[in-house]
Amino acid sequence: MEARSLLLRAATGAAKTTTARLAWCAPPRPPAGAAVGAPAAACWSAPPRRRHALSFDAGRGGSRGLTAAAGAGTGQEACCFGSRGAERETRARRRACAYSHPRLTLSPSLSSLSPLSLFQQVEVKLRLPDAAAHAAVAAALGGPAARKATHHQENFFFDGPGKELASQRAVLRVRFYDTDRRALITLKGKQVLVDGIGRGTEVEVEAPDPKAAREWVSRPAGLLALDVPLIRDGVAARFGVTSLVCLGGFENVRQEFPFAGHTLELDETRFAWGTLYEVEVESARPEEVKAELEALLKGKGVPFSYSSTTKFHNFITGGKAEEGGE
């Protein structure tokens, strides 16, 4: 039985946080009466479109509830079990799961997207001025010998003909990894960037067939017809999208390096109008990681600035957002 882990982190005031995992498992069904909160081995199958309230320990402040689609009707059902510690999760675990985000605060545009599970992505984002700075960062991190992986990503974006998603600050993206090794569908809320730290809600799901997903670029109707909660309950039901158009996209070469117990992503993003360079580190403690990263870059004499625009915003504005610092 294949299982994928989902890490959730929640904070209640200053209380210490703990983690809970959701193991996304294939059936079989358990005996009658099996409850949410059972061990991972007792995975269960949910009827289509049914909601399950999953709870987790949020420290001494008590437990808080989370509503999850549990992959209803897709063969990707969920069960919940507790786990403590593991502040520094590995990139391998994060690649194996659909989500891995440190908080559960929802953006207004996606907060009513039920029964989907939404998580907030929190990441440090620093802009590099040119290719020389990009190369200097790679060298400072140990060069090819220290590099964990390199991914060639192709990002395509979709919206309704009436801009149904954009009007509510939502973004639908399909990202291809290394041609057709993997395809990831992501529905994002608005990301807010303040002093080099970006926060924004998102929900993701793997495309069942990356090669077939290529057809969505020329025939977006195939994406809208995909029977997964992200599309069915999110794009179609929540945002009222009845047809999709492909807006185009851009390419990104992402190098991954270990850094401060995290995975640092060094990006070279190629737009039609030019190339941008950026460093990103996703973390549950972004202020600490940002300080460590700034210290490294300053110590090596690498120039940088705080990112003030998202990749999508730069794409959709043809680079004008970058020029204006919007």
C-alpha positions in Angstrom: 0.0 0.0 0.0 1.4 3.3 -1.0 1.0 6.2 1.4 1.9 9.9 1.2 2.4 12.1 4.3 1.0 15.5 4.8 2.5 17.7 7.5 0.4 20.3 9.2 1.6 22.9 11.7 -0.7 25.1 13.7 0.0 27.7 16.3 -2.4 28.8 19.1 -0.9 32.0 20.5 2.6 31.3 21.9 1.8 27.7 22.5 4.3 25.2 21.3 3.2 23.6 18.1 3.1 19.9 17.4 2.7 18.2 14.1 0.1 15.8 12.7 0.3 13.7 9.6 -2.3 12.8 7.2 -1.5 9.5 5.4 -3.1 9.4 2.0 -3.8 5.8 1.5 -5.6 3.5 -0.9 -8.5 1.4 0.5 -9.4 -1.2 1.9 -12.2 0.0 4.1 -11.9 -0.7 7.9 -14.4 -2.6 10.0 -17.7 -0.8 10.7 -17.2 1.9 13.4 -13.6 2.8 12.5 -13.1 6.5 13.4 -11.0 9.4 12.2 -7.9 9.4 14.3 -7.1 5.8 13.9 -3.5 4.6 13.2 -2.2 4.9 9.7 -2.7 1.1 9.1 -6.4 1.5 9.6 -7.0 3.7 6.5 -10.5 4.1 5.3 -12.3 5.0 2.1 -14.7 7.9 2.0 -17.9 8.1 -0.1 -17.7 10.8 -2.8 -17.9 14.4 -1.7 -18.3 13.6 1.9 -16.6 15.9 4.5 -14.5 14.5 7.4 -13.5 16.7 10.4 -9.9 15.9 11.2 -8.5 17.2 14.5 -4.9 17.6 15.7 -3.0 18.6 18.8 -2.1 22.3 18.9 -0.1 22.2 22.1 -1.5 23.2 25.5 -4.0 25.5 23.8 -6.1 22.4 23.0 -7.1 20.9 19.7 -8.4 22.6 16.6 -10.5 21.2 13.8 -9.6 20.8 10.1 -12.0 20.0 7.3 -10.5 17.8 4.6 -11.8 16.4 1.4 -9.9 13.2 2.2 -9.5 12.6 -1.5 -13.1 11.7 -1.7 -14.0 9.4 -4.5 -10.5 9.5 -6.0 -8.9 6.5 -4.2 -6.8 8.9 -2.2 -8.6 8.8 1.1 -7.2 10.0 4.4 -6.7 9.0 8.0 -5.1 11.0 10.8 -2.6 10.1 13.4 -0.5 12.2 15.8 3.2 12.7 15.8 5.5 15.0 17.7 8.9 16.7 17.0 10.4 16.6 13.5 10.8 20.3 13.2 13.1 19.9 10.2 11.3 17.7 7.7 13.2 16.4 4.7 12.6 17.5 1.1 12.1 13.8 0.2 9.1 13.6 2.5 7.7 16.9 1.1 8.1 15.8 -2.5 6.1 12.6 -1.6 3.1 14.5 -0.4 0.6 16.9 -1.9 1.1 19.6 0.7 3.6 20.7 3.3 3.0 24.1 4.8 3.5 25.5 8.3 0.3 27.2 9.1 -3.4 26.9 8.4 -4.4 30.6 8.0 -6.6 31.0 5.0 -6.7 33.8 2.5 -10.1 35.5 1.9 -10.2 34.2 -1.7 -9.9 30.6 -0.7 -11.2 30.5 2.8 -14.7 29.1 1.8 -13.2 26.5 -0.6 -14.8 23.6 1.2 -14.5 20.6 1.3 -10.9 21.2 0.2 -8.0 21.3 2.6 -6.1 24.5 2.4 -2.6 25.3 3.8 -0.5 28.3 3.9 2.9 28.3 2.2 5.4 30.4 4.1 8.7 31.0 2.4 11.7 33.3 2.4 12.2 34.9 -1.1 15.2 36.9 -2.0 15.8 38.3 -5.5 19.3 38.1 -7.1 20.3 40.9 -9.6 22.0 38.8 -12.3 23.4 35.5 -13.4 26.7 36.2 -11.7 25.0 36.5 -8.3 23.1 33.3 -9.1 26.3 31.5 -9.7 27.9 32.9 -6.6 25.0 31.6 -4.5 25.4 28.1 -5.9 29.1 28.3 -5.1 28.5 29.5 -1.6 26.2 26.6 -1.0 28.8 24.1 -2.1 28.4 23.9 -5.8 27.6 20.7 -7.8 28.9 18.4 -5.0 26.4 19.7 -2.5 23.5 20.1 -4.9 20.6 17.7 -4.2 18.7 18.0 -7.4 18.0 20.1 -10.5 14.5 20.3 -11.9 13.5 21.8 -15.2 10.0 23.1 -14.6 7.4 24.3 -17.1 4.6 26.4 -15.6 1.2 27.0 -17.3 -1.6 29.0 -16.0 -5.4 28.8 -16.5 -8.4 31.0 -15.9 -12.0 31.2 -17.0 -12.8 33.4 -20.1 -14.4 36.0 -17.7 -11.3 36.0 -15.4 -13.3 34.2 -12.7 -10.2 33.2 -10.8 -8.2 36.4 -11.2 -11.1 38.5 -10.0 -11.0 36.6 -6.7 -7.2 36.6 -6.5 -6.9 32.9 -7.3 -4.4 31.3 -9.6 -4.6 27.9 -11.2 -1.3 26.4 -12.3 -0.1 23.2 -13.8 3.6 22.6 -13.4 5.5 20.0 -15.3 8.8 18.6 -13.9 11.6 17.4 -16.3 9.3 17.2 -19.3 6.8 14.6 -18.2 8.2 13.0 -15.1 5.6 14.7 -12.9 2.8 17.2 -13.2 1.4 19.1 -10.3 -1.9 21.0 -10.3 -2.0 23.9 -7.8 -4.8 26.3 -6.9 -3.3 29.4 -5.1 -4.7 32.3 -3.2 -3.0 35.7 -3.2 0.5 35.6 -1.9 1.6 38.6 0.3 5.3 39.5 0.3 6.6 41.5 3.2 10.3 42.0 3.8 11.3 39.0 1.8 8.8 36.6 3.4 5.8 35.4 1.3 2.6 33.9 2.7 -0.2 32.5 0.6 -2.7 29.7 0.7 -2.7 26.9 -1.8 -4.0 23.4 -2.4 -2.2 20.9 -4.7 -2.8 17.5 -6.3 -0.7 15.3 -8.6 -1.9 14.9 -12.1 -2.8 11.2 -12.7 -1.0 11.1 -16.0 1.7 13.7 -16.7 2.0 12.9 -20.4 -1.8 13.2 -20.9 -1.8 16.4 -18.9 0.2 18.0 -21.7 -3.0 18.1 -23.8 -4.5 20.6 -21.3 -2.3 23.4 -22.7 -4.1 23.2 -26.0 -7.3 21.7 -24.7 -8.0 23.1 -21.2 -11.4 21.4 -21.1 -9.6 18.2 -20.2 -8.2 19.9 -17.0 -11.7 21.2 -16.0 -13.1 17.7 -16.6 -10.6 16.1 -14.1 -12.6 14.5 -11.3 -10.6 15.6 -8.3 -11.8 17.9 -5.4 -9.4 20.7 -6.4 -11.1 21.1 -9.8 -14.6 19.8 -9.0 -15.2 21.6 -5.7 -12.7 24.4 -6.1 -12.3 25.7 -9.6 -15.8 24.7 -10.8 -18.0 24.9 -7.7 -16.4 27.6 -5.6 -15.3 29.9 -8.4 -18.0 29.1 -10.9 -15.6 28.4 -13.8 -17.5 26.6 -16.6 -14.6 26.7 -19.1 -10.9 27.3 -19.0 -8.4 29.1 -21.2 -4.6 28.7 -21.0 -2.9 32.0 -20.3 0.6 30.7 -21.3 3.5 30.4 -18.9 7.2 30.3 -18.3 10.1 28.0 -17.6 12.2 27.7 -14.5 15.4 25.8 -13.7 15.4 25.0 -10.0 18.5 23.8 -8.2 18.0 22.4 -4.7 20.6 22.7 -1.9 20.6 21.8 1.8 20.5 24.8 4.0 19.9 25.2 7.7 17.9 22.0 7.9 15.8 23.0 5.0 15.9 22.7 1.2 17.0 26.0 -0.5 15.7 26.5 -4.0 17.8 28.5 -6.4 15.7 29.6 -9.4 16.5 30.8 -12.9 13.1 31.8 -14.3 12.9 32.4 -18.0 10.1 34.7 -19.1 9.4 35.8 -22.7 10.7 39.3 -21.8 13.8 38.2 -19.8 15.3 36.1 -17.0 15.0 36.6 -13.2 17.0 34.9 -10.4 15.7 34.1 -7.0 16.3 32.2 -3.8 13.4 30.5 -2.0 13.3 28.6 1.3 10.1 27.2 2.6 10.1 27.1 6.4 8.0 27.2 9.6 10.4 29.7 11.0 11.0 32.1 8.1 12.5 35.0 10.2 15.3 32.8 11.5 16.0 31.2 8.1 16.0 34.6 6.4 18.6 36.0 8.9 20.8 32.9 8.3 20.5 33.3 4.6 21.2 37.0 4.6 24.3 36.4 6.8 25.6 33.8 4.3 25.1 36.0 1.2 26.6 39.1 2.9 29.5 37.1 4.1 30.2 36.0 0.5 29.6 39.4 -0.9 26.6 38.3 -3.0 24.1 41.2 -3.7 20.4 40.6 -3.1 17.2 42.3 -2.4 13.8 41.2 -1.0 11.4 39.8 -3.6 8.4 42.1 -3.9 6.6 40.4 -6.8 5.6 36.8 -7.4 6.6 34.9 -10.5 3.0 34.8 -11.7 2.6 38.5 -11.3 5.8 39.1 -13.4 4.4 36.7 -16.0 1.0 38.2 -16.2 2.3 41.8 -16.4 5.1 41.1 -18.8 7.7 42.2 -16.4 6.1 45.6 -15.6 5.4 44.5 -12.0 9.1 43.8 -11.5 10.0 47.2 -12.9 7.5 49.0 -10.6 8.2 46.8 -7.6 4.5 45.9 -7.2 
